[in-house]
Every structure is written in structure tokens, then in C-alpha cells.
Amino acid sequence: MDFDIPAEVVAYLDVLDGFITSEIEPLQAEDDNERFFDHRREHARTDWDNDGLPRQEWENLLGDMRRLADAAGHYRFALPADVGGSDGTNLQMAIIREHLATRGLGLHNDLQNESSIVGNHPFIKMMIAKGTGAQKAEFIEVSLTGKRRVAFGLTEPNHGSDATHLEATAVRDGDEWVINGDKRFNTGMHHATHDMVYVRTSGEAGDADGITCFLVPTDSPGVELGTFWWTFNMPTDHPDVHFTDVRVGDDAIFGELGRGLELANMFVHENRIRQAASSLGAAQHCINVAVEYAKERKPFGKPLWLNQAIQFPLAELQTEAAMLRALIRQTAWHMDKYDHMEVTDQVSMCNYRANRLVCNAADQAMQTCGGIGYTRHMPFEHIYRHHRRYRITEGAEEIQIRRVAGIMFGKQAKR
């Protein structure tokens, strides 16, 4: 096996770096846009008097970045050529997303919003794989240009990790379905035009079959936004959503009737492997910044790095990063060769360990840099607050460990 990064990917990383320097960094420097990335970032991004939602200026800037990246041919890199992409592989995306996160905070790759010059498009991939011809025509291009936004409604107030016990239901009434129930942490609903709502249409609580995904227009009668939950990492766009006698037709069914969890698995696998690579890159950034600080800082008349109490924790983090890098790239490569469910346990391994690593790296970097590391003038608190959520979202790490163990001991099948 050849473990070198393919030459074409190395060349593309150089192209991306050049694009960031020539197009994205000047945009970030305009009109005090730096306020969204320096010590003012959380305040600048958050409309504290409007439910803690993202400020419009912040979201407009992200939109400008995406348009520049799309015009340059980068934004759709991972998508098929027939929708304007470059047929990018999972392995290529793992390398690219790690590289962009290793560069540090910036408009080129703001992971708080899953926004990057090289986009992560799980909904588009789901639509390509499972959408009807009419749905593809209706959703793909306008979703990529931002004219249509689709949220993801799976979690409920009484059911988070166990998606087989959903209480939300859809019942057929003639030619329509009537949806009732509540969703929680329904991210992006403040500006979504549609919501992927997962509800039970048949079967009993605990059954994997019988759950269906509906594409529900958010302006439908009976759709009501509830509490926007303020989180450790603001701004917030994670509300409760209430569905009361919401009517949709069969054309709103996304994927197969009763097979919605297959779509949900596709969504989380696409996100988990990208998040793992991004968390690895953010962890490497923390390590790199801490190492440079330890070289320059000279307490008691000698460089800080000469102390083993400084060297050893960073060396252990560097070692873990190297091991994870190998696992993430191997798993991404396997995802390119096989169905994603064949490597579901490896995806979980990558995700929960990378998310744990970046939290540990941010914490240790903060400790290495001392008082100045604790301030918002360094990146560590922002990286920690953002990536800490990934130890819960997309499947809590305990659930992912459970999946690994279930496959190890034969309790779960990979497919």
C-alpha cells in the first residue's frame, strides 16, 4: 500500500491555499469582518436580543464566501460532475478538511457553521442516492446556491440517541399524510425552507423499520418554532419545532416509506467522517500553536519547551493525532470502496476519538500558553467550545462506542 498523499491532492491543497490568500483573506479583512474571527467573534456573530440567533451580517458573509468558492470550482468538490462537482472521494475530502482546519480560524473554514470553501453536502448526497427525479430537480441546484435550505429533524424532547422510539407520527388521510409531534435541536430552522422530519408511519416503538422521512415546507400550516436553546457555543440555531396536523402528500416522502433510518445513517456517516478529519485538523492547529508558544516563551530565563511537563503532554497529543490520521484516512478509503454501512464501526471510532482529541488538545494548549491561552485572543476556547458539541451531536460518543462494541460482540450487524 502507498501511504503518500496522492500528488494530485497535494497540488490541489496548494491551489486551495492560493485561493484563500487571493480571495478569502481579502474578504475577511473587509469592513471589519475580522470581528467575526478575533476576540470579538462570539459577540459579533450573535444577535443576543433576537433569541441568540446568528446575526444577519455574519450569515451574509458566509454566503459571500460560499459564492466565491463555488465560482472558483471548490465548493462542490465532493459532488458528482453532473451537479457541478469534481467527483471528490472520501479520502480526498478527509485530507482536505484536515488541511483547512489545521490552518486555524478563518472564513475559509468556519466549522461552527459547517461552512467551508470545500463544502460538506450530506443532504445533496442523500438526494442523489434516494431522491425522486422530481425531488432532485426541485432541490439540488437551489440548495447548493442557498436559495433553498433544508434542516434535519430527528431528535425529540424525549428521544435523542435512540431514534427507533420516535413519538412523532404521520398517519395517512386519503391522499395526504398528517404529521404530529415535536422535534428538538432542529438546527437551521430559523432560515430553513424545508425540514427533513423523521416520524413513525408504521410498526412499534423500538422497530428500526416503520420510520419515514418527509420533506416538509417550513411555511406549512401547523409548523411552529419553539424555544431556541442557548448553547455552550453561541450563536444558536437549534430550536424546538412543533408539528400539529401538518399535511403533506406522497411527493414529500424522501427515500422509501418506512426506511427513513437508512437516510439518517447516510447523513451521520457523511458528517462523522468529515467531522473526524476537521477535529483532527483543529487539534493539530492547537498543538502547533502551543509548540510555537513554548519555543518563544522564556520563564526563569530558559525556553518553556525545555520542561518535560510541557514537552510530554504535547508529544502524546502529537502521537495520538498521527494514529488518528492513519485511521481516518484508511476509513475514508474504505468508504470509497464499500458501502458506508460496511465500515460503520470504523467511522464511529474515527469520530468519537477525533472529537475527544481536539477537546484535549485545546485544553492542553490553553494550559501550555497559560493566562494568555485562557483569553479569547487565542483560538483555544473557541475551538474547545465548538468541538465539545460533537462529543454529543451526530451520535454521542457513548452511542458510537456502543456501536463499535455491538459489532465486536456480534450484537449488531454492520448492515
C-alpha positions as a printed Julia matrix, in Angstrom:
415×3 Matrix{Float64}:
   0.0    0.0     0.0
   1.15   3.55   -0.77
   0.63   5.85    2.22
   1.79   9.03    0.5
  -0.83  11.67   -0.19
  -1.6   11.42   -3.92
   0.27  14.02   -5.96
  -2.94  15.47   -7.37
  -4.25  16.08   -3.84
  -1.0   17.76   -2.8
  -1.29  20.01   -5.83
  -4.93  20.78   -5.03
  -4.05  21.77   -1.46
  -1.67  24.33   -2.95
  -4.48  25.6    -5.17
  -6.78  25.94   -2.18
  -4.12  27.8    -0.18
  -3.64  30.18   -3.1
  -7.39  30.76   -3.36
  -7.6   31.51    0.36
  -4.76  34.03    0.08
  -6.07  35.76   -3.04
  -9.84  35.7    -2.49
 -10.94  34.7     1.01
  -8.47  36.55    3.22
  -9.17  39.91    1.47
 -12.9   39.35    2.03
 -12.24  38.56    5.68
 -10.27  41.81    6.0
 -13.05  43.99    4.52
 -15.42  46.13    6.6
 -14.02  44.87    9.91
 -15.11  41.32    9.1
 -12.24  40.29   11.37
 -14.64  40.89   14.25
 -16.2   37.54   13.44
 -12.89  35.72   13.98
 -10.86  37.64   16.57
 -11.59  38.02   20.3
 -14.98  39.59   19.5
 -16.18  36.59   17.5
 -18.95  35.18   19.73
 -20.44  38.62   20.37
 -20.12  39.7    16.74
 -21.83  36.56   15.47
 -24.72  36.52   17.96
 -27.89  38.61   17.96
 -28.36  38.46   21.71
 -31.68  40.32   21.59
 -33.19  38.01   18.96
 -33.21  34.6    20.68
 -29.41  34.41   20.35
 -29.71  33.71   16.62
 -26.85  34.32   14.18
 -26.57  37.97   13.13
 -27.62  38.54    9.55
 -24.28  40.22    8.74
 -22.48  37.06    9.83
 -24.64  34.78    7.7
 -24.32  37.17    4.74
 -20.52  36.94    4.98
 -20.65  33.15    4.96
 -22.87  33.34    1.89
 -20.36  35.59    0.14
 -17.6   33.1     0.91
 -19.59  30.19   -0.49
 -20.36  32.08   -3.7
 -16.69  32.86   -4.23
 -15.75  29.23   -3.58
 -18.48  27.95   -5.89
 -17.44  30.3    -8.69
 -13.85  29.06   -8.32
 -14.97  25.41   -8.54
 -14.11  24.41   -4.96
 -17.4   24.41   -3.08
 -18.88  21.36   -4.83
 -15.61  19.41   -4.99
 -17.0   16.27   -3.3
 -20.1   16.07   -5.5
 -20.52  14.31   -8.86
 -19.57  16.15  -12.02
 -23.18  16.21  -13.27
 -24.1   18.61  -10.45
 -21.01  20.74  -10.9
 -18.64  18.83   -8.64
 -15.26  17.18   -9.14
 -16.18  13.64   -8.05
 -14.05  14.11   -4.93
 -13.54  10.97   -2.87
 -13.97  10.48    0.86
 -10.2   10.06    1.17
  -9.55  13.33   -0.66
 -12.13  15.1     1.49
 -10.57  13.76    4.69
  -7.18  15.14    3.67
  -8.61  18.46    2.52
 -10.82  19.09    5.54
  -7.96  18.27    7.92
  -5.68  20.64    5.99
  -8.17  23.52    6.11
  -8.81  23.09    9.85
  -5.09  22.9    10.58
  -4.77  26.42    9.16
  -6.8   27.7    12.12
  -9.78  30.0    12.48
 -10.88  31.9     9.41
 -13.54  32.5     6.81
 -12.08  29.72    4.67
 -13.32  27.03    7.05
 -15.62  28.04    9.9
 -16.72  24.82   11.48
 -19.2   26.43   13.86
 -21.49  26.67   10.84
 -20.13  23.65    8.94
 -19.12  26.26    6.39
 -16.06  25.73    4.22
 -14.68  26.63    0.83
 -14.84  22.88    0.17
 -18.38  22.1     1.21
 -19.76  19.16    3.12
 -23.07  18.3     1.42
 -24.74  15.33    3.13
 -28.24  16.36    2.05
 -27.2   16.61   -1.6
 -25.58  13.17   -1.46
 -28.72  11.77    0.15
 -30.84  13.4    -2.55
 -28.66  11.99   -5.33
 -28.87   8.5    -3.82
 -32.5    8.39   -2.67
 -34.45  11.31   -4.13
 -37.03  11.0    -6.89
 -36.39  12.67  -10.23
 -38.81  15.47   -9.32
 -37.14  15.97   -5.91
 -33.69  16.15   -7.48
 -34.86  18.78   -9.94
 -36.56  20.72   -7.16
 -33.84  20.64   -4.5
 -30.28  20.03   -5.68
 -29.22  23.18   -7.51
 -31.2   25.66   -5.4
 -29.87  24.07   -2.2
 -26.3   24.47   -3.43
 -26.84  28.14   -4.29
 -28.51  28.85   -0.95
 -31.93  29.7    -2.34
 -33.35  26.7    -0.52
 -32.24  25.39    2.87
 -33.14  22.03    4.35
 -32.94  21.36    8.09
 -32.67  17.95    9.79
 -35.36  16.95   12.31
 -34.64  13.66   14.05
 -34.07  14.31   17.78
 -37.13  14.7    20.02
 -37.62  16.05   23.56
 -37.92  12.52   24.99
 -35.69  10.71   22.5
 -32.18  11.69   21.48
 -29.81   8.8    20.9
 -32.5    6.17   20.33
 -34.1    7.15   17.05
 -36.21   3.97   16.98
 -38.52   5.28   19.73
 -39.77   8.39   17.94
 -43.09   9.71   19.2
 -43.76  11.95   16.18
 -46.11  10.23   13.76
 -47.56  10.56   10.27
 -50.94   8.99    9.57
 -52.41   8.61    6.09
 -55.63  10.51    5.45
 -56.76   9.91    1.87
 -54.1   11.27   -0.48
 -52.28  13.06    2.34
 -50.24  12.36    5.44
 -50.95  14.15    8.71
 -47.86  14.8    10.85
 -47.98  15.4    14.6
 -45.14  15.59   17.09
 -42.23  17.62   18.41
 -38.58  17.87   17.43
 -35.66  19.27   19.43
 -32.34  20.82   18.34
 -33.74  21.11   14.81
 -30.67  23.01   13.58
 -31.07  25.74   11.0
 -34.83  26.13   11.21
 -34.57  29.92   11.59
 -33.9   30.16    7.84
 -34.86  26.7     6.51
 -37.36  26.42    3.68
 -37.87  22.7     4.33
 -37.29  20.27    7.17
 -36.32  16.6     6.89
 -38.76  15.31    9.5
 -38.4   11.72   10.71
 -41.65  10.22   12.02
 -43.15   6.81   12.65
 -45.57   5.68    9.94
 -45.88   2.02   10.97
 -44.55  -0.56   13.39
 -43.96  -0.32   17.11
 -41.64   1.71   19.31
 -38.15   0.26   19.05
 -38.58  -1.03   15.48
 -35.95   0.2    13.05
 -38.41  -0.18   10.18
 -41.54   1.94   10.01
 -39.85   5.34   10.29
 -40.25   7.64    7.29
 -38.56  10.9     6.33
 -40.74  13.69    4.95
 -39.55  16.9     3.29
 -41.9   19.36    4.98
 -42.11  23.01    3.81
 -41.5   25.14    6.88
 -44.3   27.52    5.95
 -46.87  24.71    6.14
 -49.85  25.37    8.46
 -49.16  23.71   11.79
 -45.36  24.13   11.8
 -44.37  26.26   14.78
 -40.91  27.13   16.13
 -40.47  26.83   19.89
 -37.54  27.55   22.19
 -34.17  28.36   20.64
 -31.81  26.63   23.04
 -28.81  28.76   24.06
 -25.72  26.6    23.96
 -22.12  26.45   25.13
 -21.15  27.73   21.7
 -23.22  30.7    20.52
 -24.93  31.83   18.33
 -27.77  29.33   18.48
 -29.88  27.96   15.67
 -31.15  24.86   17.47
 -34.88  25.26   18.22
 -37.73  23.02   19.23
 -40.26  22.6    16.42
 -43.89  21.63   16.91
 -45.89  19.86   14.17
 -49.65  19.99   14.62
 -51.84  18.37   11.96
 -49.32  19.24    9.24
 -50.49  17.89    5.88
 -48.17  16.72    3.09
 -48.58  14.48    0.05
 -46.74  11.36   -1.05
 -44.37  13.59   -3.01
 -42.94  14.75    0.32
 -41.67  11.25    1.18
 -37.87  11.26    0.98
 -36.43   7.82    0.35
 -38.55   4.73    0.89
 -41.67   4.6     3.03
 -40.73   3.11    6.4
 -36.98   3.12    5.64
 -36.09   6.58    6.9
 -33.34   5.4     9.24
 -31.3    4.35    6.2
 -31.27   8.03    5.21
 -30.39   9.1     8.74
 -27.43   6.7     8.74
 -26.23   8.12    5.44
 -26.47  11.62    6.89
 -24.5   10.86   10.05
 -21.82   8.82    8.26
 -21.17  11.61    5.77
 -20.92  14.07    8.67
 -18.97  11.86   11.05
 -16.03  11.18    8.76
 -15.76  14.86    7.75
 -16.04  15.97   11.36
 -13.37  13.5    12.37
 -10.97  14.95    9.8
 -11.84  18.52   10.8
 -11.47  17.76   14.5
  -8.08  16.21   13.79
  -7.04  19.35   11.9
  -8.25  21.64   14.68
  -6.39  19.51   17.23
  -3.22  19.75   15.15
  -3.66  23.52   15.0
  -3.85  23.68   18.8
  -0.74  21.52   19.13
   1.18  23.6    16.58
   0.3   26.92   18.22
   1.21  25.6    21.68
   4.56  24.3    20.41
   5.46  27.66   18.85
   4.48  29.48   22.03
   6.58  27.11   24.14
   9.6   27.82   21.9
   9.25  31.59   22.29
   8.24  31.9    25.96
  11.23  32.07   28.35
  10.19  31.93   32.01
  13.0   31.64   34.55
  15.5   32.51   31.84
  15.08  29.48   29.59
  12.66  28.4    26.83
   9.44  26.93   28.17
   9.67  23.87   25.95
  12.74  22.57   27.81
  10.48  21.47   30.65
   9.31  17.89   30.31
   5.97  18.91   31.85
   5.45  20.96   28.68
   7.02  18.52   26.2
   5.35  15.29   27.24
   1.65  16.21   27.07
   2.14  17.8    23.66
   4.18  14.83   22.44
   1.39  12.48   23.5
  -1.19  14.58   21.69
   1.01  14.6    18.58
   1.26  10.81   18.76
  -2.49  10.37   19.08
  -3.02  12.76   16.16
  -0.69  10.67   13.99
  -2.53   7.45   14.87
  -5.91   9.01   14.2
  -4.73  10.41   10.89
  -3.93   6.89    9.72
  -7.29   5.52   10.91
  -9.33   8.37    9.41
  -7.66   8.09    6.02
  -7.94   4.3     5.99
 -11.64   4.52    6.91
 -12.31   7.18    4.27
 -10.55   4.97    1.71
 -12.75   2.04    2.73
 -15.84   4.23    2.38
 -14.81   4.85   -1.21
 -14.51   1.09   -1.85
 -17.52  -0.25    0.04
 -21.0    0.75    1.16
 -20.73   3.13    4.11
 -22.54   0.68    6.41
 -19.72  -1.84    5.9
 -17.38   0.43    7.87
 -19.88   1.94   10.3
 -17.81   0.86   13.31
 -14.64   2.42   11.89
 -16.48   5.67   11.17
 -17.62   5.73   14.81
 -14.07   5.06   16.02
 -12.74   7.95   13.96
 -15.43  10.35   15.03
 -15.52   9.89   18.77
 -11.74   9.68   19.16
 -11.08  12.74   16.98
 -13.7   14.8    18.81
 -12.19  13.79   22.13
  -8.69  14.55   20.87
  -9.48  18.13   19.82
 -11.03  18.91   23.2
  -7.95  17.54   24.96
  -5.62  19.4    22.59
  -7.42  22.72   23.08
  -7.33  22.25   26.85
  -3.63  21.36   26.9
  -2.73  24.2    24.54
  -4.57  26.59   26.84
  -2.59  25.23   29.8
   0.7   25.47   27.89
   0.08  29.1    26.98
  -1.05  30.0    30.49
  -3.0   33.18   31.1
  -2.85  34.38   27.52
  -4.04  30.94   26.37
  -7.11  31.35   28.53
  -8.09  34.59   26.8
 -10.25  34.91   23.74
  -7.29  36.47   21.95
  -6.04  32.93   21.31
  -8.16  30.33   19.48
  -8.35  27.6    22.07
 -11.56  28.5    23.92
 -13.46  28.85   20.65
 -12.14  25.55   19.32
 -12.98  23.78   22.57
 -16.5   25.21   22.81
 -17.29  24.35   19.21
 -15.86  20.84   19.08
 -17.19  19.88   22.51
 -20.65  19.63   20.98
 -19.51  16.93   18.58
 -19.0   14.58   21.51
 -22.81  14.7    21.74
 -24.23  15.54   18.31
 -24.18  13.17   15.31
 -24.42  10.43   17.94
 -22.99  10.83   21.45
 -19.6    9.19   21.86
 -21.16   6.59   24.18
 -23.55   5.6    21.4
 -20.69   5.34   18.94
 -18.64   3.22   21.34
 -21.75   1.06   21.81
 -21.91   0.56   18.04
 -18.26  -0.5    17.93
 -18.82  -2.92   20.8
 -22.05  -4.23   19.3
 -20.26  -5.22   16.12
 -17.3   -6.64   18.05
 -19.52  -8.94   20.09
 -21.97  -9.8    17.33
 -24.95  -7.97   18.8
 -25.19  -5.69   15.76
 -24.63  -6.44   12.1
 -22.73  -3.93   10.01
 -25.56  -3.86    7.52
